[in-house]
Amino acid sequence: MEHGMARGSLRIYLGAAPGVGKTYAMLSEGHRRRARGSDVVVLVVDPKERPNTEAQIGDLEVLAPSGGRCVGGVDVPAALRRQPGIALVDDYAASNASDATNPKRWMDVEALLAAGIDVITTLNIQHLESLSDVIPTITGTPELQTIPDAVVGRAEQIELVDATPEALRRRMAHGNIYRPERIDGALSHYFRLENLGALRELALEWMAVHADLRLAAYREPRGVVEHWETRERVVVALTGARGGDKLLRRGARMAARTNAELVAVHVSADDRPSPVGVAVLDGYRALVADLDGRFVTLQGRDVARSLVAFARSENATQLVLGASRESRWRELVRGSVIKGVLRETGPIDVHVVSTLDEPATHLELVRARSELSPRRRLAGWLLALAGTPLLAFALLPLRQGSSSLPTVLLLLLLGTVAVATVGGLRPGVASALIAVGFADWYFVPPIHTWRVARTRDLVILVSFVVIAVVVSTLTDAVARRTAESRRARAEAEALNRLASRSVLAGTNALGELVQEVVETLDVESAAVLVPSEDGWSTVATAGTRPPAAPDAADTVAELAGGSQLALRGAHLSADARRVLNAFVAQLRLAQHQILLQADAASAVGLAEANRLRTALLAAVSHDLRTPLASIKAAATSVLSREVTWSPEAIRGFCETIDVEADRLNHLVGNLLDMSRLQAGVLTASRRSAGIEEATYSAVKSLSRDTTRLDVAVPDSLPPIEVDPALLERSIANVIDNALTWSPEDQRVRVEADSIAGHVELRVVDRGPGIPVSQRTSVFLPFQRLGDGPNAQQHGVGLGLAVARGFVEIVGGELRLEDTPGGGTTAVFTFPIA
């Protein structure tokens, strides 16, 4: 090989599972390349007896033992001598024979690439090394043939060959993937819908990540920092402040609308622990996981720049921030993260979402004479008694003759207005009188006396007092009107919430209403109390220290049926009581709906009981009466003295009695079992047992012909923890149902296997099948969906209902699936002990 030879290119057809069409696509690409003049050679291809794939090889040149259809390694020396332009190599992750030069086929491919040969190959997602711990949890089988992700990532082209799970199962059922004898087993295990769906999701996610890495590898060397809108990504910035959960849910809704990826990020300062507690971050992680997103923590000196850099590295399209809770002063001193992000983001859309809770609408209830708070009144008196004298002393330097008095009084008037604005009328009047006294003593001749020498000065002083009192009165009136408006608005909002909310039946509705009473009326606690034999019982509470009896409450309102709404810490005005009456009416409505719900539940129970009674009467009149009639007829015939029966005839009558007695015993047993299930008195005695033992015991217990039954349950399966008696009855009922519905010329198969920590038992019939819409109803008591080929043996329609009830009691699951080619498959699933 010459030095400096250009390395060949690698193209991989990636699939989620066998049968998606990777090999077919590889061969089709080989034909296309050859038609364009390329030298194409098939080195290894395994059609796996698939006619379409076999035919697709066509006239392509094959350079491998046995025509290239073996599973051995690539004949690397022959390929290097042949030196084709393009080599087709199937199954990139396969292991070579023990005597091969390279243990893995991908190593053979590396030798071909190093020789300048282009290679086209195939690969399934389960063979990637990074997924080797995930695949067994999906398929139940560890993957032994793996390939390093780094080797796959060096491919110049990776193309996903996709097929939906439903299409793949149809392809399997039609015989396009495996031989007929392997179809049922494959559909029952590896090719289950949930398995194929999980593998497909893994393949799509891996391709998305690979595409991002390729995109980053292209952009970084070229210094491309501008945002490229490829896949939508929504980045949510979290600070740890209250409301982060709302911010995440808002971001999740935005991501869902555009089918985007949700990424949450928390940034803390460099070399310092995050101010957010570990519990808060763990809560974020759990919520992000529930929202199907990713959570990332970063460190950076500048939070805004760190956020923008992260958003650009993720190629984000939208950045969601919470509205700032910082004061304007702190934003001025420390800077605003939101403004910093807006300056740096460029084309990334930035959403600033308010996470503040709605302001409380507590009513102002207890202030009768002044609507100002006690704190404001105290501040007003302090300003009047201390601030006014200090202001007067500060104006002493202005005392330069009679012309200074108007200026001093004007400044003192401003101080009085400020006092009235803060504390209301009384502190304002007191400030005015104190200001007049200081002005007369220090500024009005004769100074340091209470006498006024000039009439003009007296008029000025009186005018000052009148103006100060008027301004204080107007200021106090404005404060009162503002408080009344605020109270009216809070009352209107509370009544509007009550009018617009829908009361849900149940105790939760009462709890929500009581909580709203506490928040709206600003009381300490509230409780709904119901009279009982021992005094009072609590139905719903809110707040701290809720009253346990009406005597312990400050305010009591009567509800329906003698119950009481008790409030603690409530001194309600007339306006507040009007709001309370609205809450009382809503609570009574909620109580009424609870009663209606109870009546409806009782009516449903009575209707169900009537339905079961009617069905039971029908069963007794028909299904139970039929075997009794047969037994009676046979016994009467044997006992008859008018006819002399042969020994063979007598034996036939006895056999009829035996069969019909067994049938009658089976029907009565199912009736008793269903009654115990519905009464909830049936308990399971669990122990470790083998499912094969219960299966063969169930087959022996059947009082019918079982020659059409094939049982393939190995004794090597791990044990399960069940009640063997209940499990045997369940399996017997399901097998009996399968034999009943299967035509006489079709066989019923019972098989079991261990899958992903569970043991599955499958009962496969070839009957008419059960529509998906009816698969729930067949497990209800007394359900018989039409007539089958053996309608006379159907029984009362309790077999499947009893079987599912028993299976659920022992901790298992029983479900129904379609049988490929027609029929129904009942699947028992039990966790391994």
Secondary structure, DSSP 8 states (H G I E B T S, - for coil): --TT-----EEEEEESSTTSSHHHHHHHHHHHHHHTT--EEEEE---TT-HHHHHHHTT-EE-SGGGGTSSS---HHHHHHH--SEEEES-TT-B--TTSSSSBHHHHHHHHHHTT-EEEEEEEGGGBGGGTTTHHHHHSS-----B-HHHHHT-SEEEEE---HHHHHHHHHTTSSS-HHHHHHHHHTTT-HHHHHHHHHHHHHHHHHHHHHHHHHHHTTTT--S---SS-EEEEEE-S-TTHHHHHHHHHHHHHHTT-EEEEEEEE-TTS--SS-HHHHHHHHHHHHHTT-EEEEEE-SSHHHHHHHHHHHTT-SEEEEE---S-HHHHHHH--HHHHHHHHHTTSEEEEE------------S-SS--S-HHHHHHHHHIIIIIHHHHHHHTGGG-SSTTHHHHHHHHHHHHHHHHHHHH-HHHHHHHHHHHHHHHHHHTSSSTTSS----HHHHHHHHHHHHHHHHHHHHHHHHHHHHHHHHHHHHHHHHHHHHHHS---SSHHHHHHHHHHHHHHHT-SEEEEEEEETTEEEEEEEEESS--SSGGG-SEEEE-GGG-EEEEES----HHHHHHHHHHHHHHHHHHHHHHHHHHHHHHHHHHHHHHHHHHHHHHIIIIIHHHHHHHHHHHHHHH-SSS---HHHHHHHHHHHHHHHHHHHHHHHHHHHHHHHHHT------EEE-HHHHHHHHHHH--S--TTEEEE--TTS--EEE-HHHHHHHHHHHHHHHHHHS-TTS-EEEEEEEETTEEEEEEE--SS---GGGTTGGGSTT---S--TTGGG-TTS-HHHHHHHHHHHTT-EEEEEE-TTSSEEEEEEEEB-
